Amino acid sequence: MYKLPFMNKLVYLFLLIPTFTIAQNLIKIDGFFDDWISINKTYFDSEFDSQSTELLNFSVSNDNEYLFLRIKLGNEIDLTEPYLNPAELFIYIDADNNSSTGYATNNIGSEYGINFLGKFIFDDSNINFVDTLSFYDLDVIPLPTITSDEFEIAINRSLFSDTIAISIKESIGNDKMPDNGEVFTYAFDNSIFSNIQSTDFSKNEPTHLRLMTYNVLSNGLINNNRVDEHKRIFGSANADIITFQECGNTDYNDVLGFLNTSPIYYPYIYPDLNSGNLTISKFPSIQSWQVANKIDAELIDLPDSIYATDILILNGHPPCCGNNQGRQEHFDALIQFIHDAKTVGGVIDLPINTPISFSGDMNLVGYSEQYYTIVNGTISDTETFGNGGFPDWDNSSFKDQVSYFNDKNVAYTWDSSNPSAGDFPPGRLDFIFFTNSVMTCDKSFVISTEHMSPDLLEGNNLLWNDTKNASDHFPVVADFIIEFSDEYIQNNGGNNEIECFNYNINLNQGWNLIGFGCESNKEAEVVFIPIIDHLIIAKDGFGNAYLPSWNFNGLGNLERGFGYQIKIAEGIENYNICNH
């Protein structure tokens, strides 16, 4: 089972993914849509009225900074490329809710027409001429970056009045929302504020293992014009293990020179000039492999004085842009390697339940199949790479750790350095996937200095334009909870010093790792009564599970002194695990 750390007789702490205050109808732009469930400002289109891609419905929300749109389609498309089913999606915004101003279309006067396939914005706000803007002029953020039948889009609302009109059109199929002469107006709710609790850079516990992944753009670690920015970013993160990409001309001595000016000691450097990937670590690698042309692996020897296991670190940077086949081959090879590692007698024999992480610039800008190959292990070329299957040890999916800016609820990791009309919008290209059956993410964030508060910048010795100048990608940081070794437990209190903590905790939507420190063991059905309507599953480290919707309790009692994973349908505040 999951044993938790001991600290000054506060032996058994409740270890949770950190929570933050959720404002009413607060939308996060990450390419996932659970946060739209409560949004009731929705238009439903007529069915079967398109000659190509069908527009089904759209929903609208806002906060104090953005207009948020969610668009549902009848089939999967790439929003900004003609992959799968070519579609030319437009969003027209009547910024002053006046049909007599702007471009006349679908019964509104559009000041701004966003053409996603063309990757530009028509600016019709000036009566005398039409200007062409980039996505960045209106801070347009559409996700996901891969093909999908659903998209969410943030648009800066600073140029809009408090009431606007919206029209959406798919030009190839000539489908429109609204239709039949209707006009869709939206009045901003100015009571909704993002109220984001800033994510600081520090670990919540020193024993958490910090991983960072970062595409440094064309050997940025040795580029004299950008090396100072990289050093500040590098120092602020203070990661235990870093997977860098685009380091094809950065050799061992180059990295050593870069690190020599750092107060953080990294004795272990593993460059692969062929792939351009570079992994550095505070801990040594036991063995290295090249999984595919642009994917490398290091089995990192974590200190036995703290951790009960080592960790397999995979560093990836598969081909970009229109090379869908190349990316798919890389991810097929990844899944083949992981299954080999989990199989006795393979090229690599991992001890069972060894944590596995796959991080890097994944270039996921094409077919969604590539993403689901990583997550679910669904190999495309089975003749070459085998049948595949779920990559986690408990025969479940890889966890995609969605990370957000420290001071902003957006999850993109790349944007154009010098944007102009025709450039791609911000995208989520950099990922950290991991086996969440044997490790849990406590905290994660994307470092984007231009979106940080002055206090956060100063506290981490960063300048506001550091990430903008350093690379077109942003670093992604994640802190992991990994099982402690018996040596660590013995040296930090022992099992006989467990004390009970009876206080309220917050649970995030999705997976949480909780500690059970009540006075005595309790049946799972009793422990979870207060949250039974939101609980999807609770499980221990042996795979035993409590499934309330199935009225099945294979977990039995929750045992004092052990940790458990629970999955929650929506966030819960002030849950007391003992007092009921």
N, C-alpha and C positions, 0 to 999 in steps of 0.2 A: 504494500500500500504506500501511499505518498506520505512519508515522514516529513514534518515541517521543522524549521530551525528552532534552536533554543537560544534565548538572549536574556541573561541576567535574571533567571527564574521566570521571566515572561516567556516561558518555554514554548507555549503553543499559541501562536498568533494566527489570526484569521488572515490568510493570504489571498488577496483578491486583485483582479485587474482594477486599476484605479477608476473611480467614477467621477463624473462631473455633472453639474447642474444642467438639467434639460429644460429649456424654455418651451413654452407652448408651441406646438407644431414646428419645432426646430428641425430643419432639414440639413443633412450632411451630404455634401457632394462627393460621392465615392463610387458611384456606379452600381450601388445596391439600393433596394427600394422599400425595405421594411418600414422606414420612417415616414413613408407616404400613406400608410394605411389609414391614419386618422384625418387626412386631408380630404375635405368634402367639396371643395371648389373644383368640380370636374365637369368637363363637357364630353358627352358620348356621341360619336358620329354615327351616321347611317351606315349600315352594313352593305357590302357588295356594290359600292359606288365608285370603285377605282378600276382602272385598266392595268394597274401595276401594283405597287405597294399600297396596301390598305391602311388608312389612318383610322384607328379605333377610338382613342380617347386621349385627352390631356388633362392634367391637374395643375393647379397654380397655388403657390404659397409665397411667402416672403419673410425676410427679417429686416433689420434696420439698414442693411447694406445691399442686399440682393433681391431680385425677382427670381423665383425658382419655378421651373417648368418640368413636368414629367410627361413624356410622350410615349404612348403605346401604339405599336404597329402590328399589322397582320402577319408580317414575316420578318426575318432577320436581315439586317442590312449593315454595311459599314457607313457611318454617318458622313465621313469625309473622303471616302474612296469608293470606286465602283466595284467593290467585291461582292460576291454572292448575287444579290438582286440590286442592280443599279437603281438608286433613288436620289432625287434632287429635292431635299427638304428645305423649305423656307419657313422662318418665323417672322411675321410682320407685327410690329408694335406701334400702335397709335399712342405716342408718348404723351399727348395732351388731350386724348379722348375727344378729338375734334375732327370729324370726317372731311371738313373743308380744307384742312391743311395736310401737307405731306402727300405721299403717293397713293392715289386712289386704287384700292384693291379690296375685293370682298366686303364692300360696304363700310370700310374704314379708311382713314387717311393715315398711312403708315409713314412715320418719321424714320424708322429703322427697319430695314429688311435684311435678315440674316440668312445668307446662302451657305449652307454647310458643305455641299459638294464643291462649290466654287471657292470656299474658304475666304469669304469676304463679307462685308456689310455695306448695303446701300444706305447712305445717309441723305435722306430727303428732308432734313429739318430746315434747310435754307431754301427759300422760295425761288432763288435765282439760279441755283445750280445743284447738281447731284454730286456728292463726294463719295469716294470709296474708302472704307475703313478696314482695318484688320480686326480680327477677333479681340485683340488685346485692347483696342480703343474703348470697348464696352465691357472689358473684363469678362468675356464669355468663356465659361468653363463647361464643356459637355463631357459626360462620362456615362458608360465605359468607353475606353478607347478601342476595344475589340468589337467585332460584329455583334449585334443584339437586336431584339425586337422591342427594346425598351431603352430609353435614354432619360437622364436628368440633366438639366442645364441651369447654370447660374448666370445671371446677367446683372451687371451693376445698375442699380436703379437711380443713380444720382441725376440723370438727365430726364427722368420721368416725373410726371405730375402724380398726385395721390390717387388718381383714377386713370386707368389706361384701357385700351381695347387691344385684343390679341386675335390674330388670324394665323393659321398654320396651313401650309399647302405642300403637296408632293407633286411636283411639276410633271414628271414623266407619266404618272397615272392620272393626273388632273383631279386629284382628290383634295378636298378642302375641309377644314374645321374652323368655325362652324359653317354649315351650308344652309340651303333653303332661305337665304336672305337674312339669317340671324346675325346678331352682333354679340360677341362675348366681351363683356367688360369686367375689369377687376379693380376693386378698391383696396389699396394697400392697408393692411392692419398694422398701424404704427405702434401698437402695444407689444409687438413681437420683437424682442431683442435677442441677439445671439447669446449673450451672457456666457461667453466661453471662459472656462477656467483654464488659464494658461498652464501648459505642461512644461514643468521645469526640466532641466537637463540632468539632474542628479538621480542616481539610483535610489529606489526606495529601501533597498537593503544592499550592503556591500557584497553579499554572496550571490546576488543575481548576476548572471552571465550576460554581458552586453555585446551584441552583434551589430555592426554597421555595414551597410553596403552603399557603394558610391561609384558612379561613373565619372571619372575626373576629366574627361574630354581631351583626347589627343595628348596623352602623357603629361597631364597637368601637374603632376608631382614634381616634374623637373623643368617646367616652363617658367623661366625667370619672371615673366610678366604676370604669372598667377600663383606662384609658389607661396607667397606670403598669405594670400587668402586661404589656400589649402591648409597651411600650417595652423592658422587660427581655427578653421573648421575642425581639423583633425584634433587639435588640443581640447576644444570645447566638448567634443563627444566623449573622449576618454573611453573608447570601446575596448573590450578584451580581445575581440577578433574582428577584423575588417576584411571584407571582400571588395577589392577595387576592380574596375574595368577600364578599358582603353589605355593599357599600360604596355603596349607591344614593343616599345623602345626603351622601357624603363627596367634596367637590370638590377641585380642584387646590390651593387655598389651605389647606384643611383638612389635606391630606396634607403640604404644605410646613411647616405649623406643627408637625405631629407629628414630621417629620424634623429640624426645626431643633434639637431637643434631643438628637439622636443623634450619636455620634461617627463614624458611618458615613455617607459622602457618597453620596447618591442624587440626581443632578441631573435624572433623567428620570422623569417621572410621567405616567401615561396612564390617567386615570379614564374610565369609561363609566357615567354615571349611569343610563342606560336599562337596562343589563344588571346593574348593581351590581358589576361586575368592575372591579378596579383592578390595573394592572401597574406596578411601579416597577423601575428598572434603573440600574446603574452605567454602562450604555452606551446610546447613543441608538437610537431606533427609526427605521428607514428609511421604513416605511410601515405603516399600520394598516388593519384590516378588521373589520367585524362579520359573523361567519360565520353566526350565528343570533341569535335574540333574546337568548340568554344565553351565547353563545360569542364571544369576541373574539380577534383575532390581532395580533401585533406582530412584524415582521421586525427583529430586533435586530442592530445593526451592531457585531459583536465586533471588538476592536482587531487590525489587521493585524500589529502587532508581536508578537502571540502566536499567533493562530489563523488557519488557512487558509480559514476560512469564516465566514459569519454563521449565525444560528440563528432559526428560526421558532418563536415562543412562542405557544401557544394557551391561553387562560384560559377555563374553563368552569364554569357553575353552572346546569345544566338544572333543569326543574321537579321538585319533590319528591313523595314519598309515592305516592299512588294514580294519579298522572298518567303512566302508562306510555306512552301515545301521545305526549305532549309530549316526554318524554325521547327516545323513539325518533326523532322528527322532528329533534331537535337533533343526534343522533349521525349520522343519515342525512346531514344538511347538512354536518357535520364531514367525513365521508368524501368527499362531493362536492367540498368545498373543497380537501382535500388532493390529490385526483386532478387537479383543475384546476391546482393549484400545480405539480404534477409534469409537466404537459402543456404543451408549447410552444404559445404563442399563447392561453393562458387568461387569466382575470382577473388572475392573478398568475403570473409566470414565475419560478420559483425556479431558480437554478443547480443542476445535478444534484448530488446527494449533500449538499445543505444539511440539517443536522440539524433535526429537527422534534420538539417536545415538546408534549404536551397534558396540562395539569394543572388541578386544581381540585376542588371539591366536586361530584362526579358524581351524587350522590343515587341510587346504584345499589341500590335497595331492592325492585325488582320483577322483571320478567322478565329472565332471563339473556340473552335475545336482544340486549338493549341493550349489555351488556358485550362480547359477541362482535362486534357491529357496530363498536365502537371498535377492538378488537384485530385482527379479521380483515377488516374493511371490508365486511361483508355487509349491504348496504342493504336495508331492508324495503320502502320505497316507491320502487321502481325507476322508476316512471313519472314521478315528480317529480324524483328525485335521481340518476338514472342507475343503472348496473349495479354500481358499486362495485368492490371488489377489494382485495387486500392493500395496506396503506398505506405500508409501508417501501419504500425505494428498490430493494432487491433482491427485490421481490415476495414479501415475507414479512410476518409479523404485527408490529404494534406490540408492543414489550416493555412489560409491566406490571411496574414496579419495586416489588416487595413490600418494604415497610419495616417495621421492628419498633421497639418501644420501646428506648431506650438500654440499659436494665437488665432487660429482660424479653422473652421470646420470644412476644409477641403482636403482632398487626398491625392492631388496630382503630384507627380515627381519630375516632370520635364516641362519646360516651356521654351519658346523661341527667344534667343538672346537679344536679337534686334528685330522685333516683329514688324511686319508690313502686310498689306493685303495679299492674300494667297498663301500665307504661312499656316501651318497646322496649329490648331488651338492647343492649350495645355493638355497633357495626357498623363495617365498613370502607366509608366513603363517599368518602374523599379519595384521589386517585390521581395518579401521575405516569406517563404513557405516553410512549414515545419510540422513535425510529428507531435500533435498536441495530446496524444495518448500518454506520452512520457515526459513532456515538458509543457510549461504554461507561460504565456507572455504576460508579464506584469505591467509593462509600460512600453509604449512605442510612440514615435513622432517623426515627422519630416522636418529637416532643418532648412528653412527658407528665411534668410535674414531680412529680406525686404518686407516680409510680413510679420516681423517681430516688434514687440514694444521696445522703446528705448531702454527700459529697465532690464528686460531679458537680454538684450544685446550687451549692455554694459556688464551685467553679471556673468556673462560667459566670454568676455573679451572678444566680441565680434563687432564688425562694422556692418551697417545696414545693407551695403551692396556686396558683401563677401561672396555669397552663393551666386549672385548674378554674374559677377566677374570671373568666378572660379570655373564654372562649368554650366552647360545647359541642363544638367540634371541636378537634383537635390539629394543629399544624403538621407537615408532611411535608417533609423536607430530602433532597436528593440531589446528589451531586458527580459531574460528568461529565468524562470524558476526550474531548477533541475534537482533531482533527488539527492539528498545529502548522504555522504558516506557514514558508516558506523563510527569511524574514527572521529569525524566532526561531531556527531551526536554525543559521543562519549566525552569529548573534550569541552562540550558546551552545555553540560548540565545533567544528561542522562534521563532515562525515562521516568525515574522516580521523583522528578521535580515538576511534574505537570501541574499547573494551576488552572483553575476555571476562570474563563472570562465571559461575563454575561453582559454584553453590550450590543448595540445596534450596528448592523453592517449594511452596505449598499451592494447591490448586485447589478452587473451590466447585462444587457441583452447579449445572448450567446453564452459562451463557456466561461465559467468562473471556477477557480480553485479555492475551496473553503476548508478551514480547519474545524474539527469538532472537539471542543474543549469544555463541554458541559460536565456536570458533576458525575454523571453516570451514563452508560450506554443507553441509547434509545432507538426504538424502531423507526425506520425511515418514514413510514406512513405518519407517525406522530410528529417527527421533526419538521416535515415539510407541509403540514396542514395549512399554515398561514399563506403559503405561496403555491398551493396545489393547482390553482387555475393557470399559473404561469410556468410551472415546472414541466419541461419536456422529458428530461432524463437525469438521473443521478447515478454515478458509478464510482467504484473504487479502483485501485491499481491492478486488480486481478481480472477486471472485465465484468464483475458482478454488477447488476444494474437494477434500478427501481424505475419502472415505467408507469406512471400514474394513469395515463390514458388507456393503458391495457390492463389496469388493475393487477399489475405484476410486480412483486417485490422479491427479486433475487438477491437483493443487497442485505436483507435482514436488518440487523441493528447497525447503527452508526457507532463506531467504537471511539471512546475517548483517547485522544492522542494521535489520531490519524487524520489525513486529509482526503477530500473527495472532490471530484469534478461534477459540477451541475450545469445543465444547459437551461437557460431561461428564455421564454418567448419575448419578454420585454423587461426593461430595467425596473428594479424594485428598490425603494429606499427604506431604510430603518427596519430591516428585518432582524429580529432577535432569534437566533437559532436555538436558544435554551429556554427562554421565558414564555412558555405556552403549554 
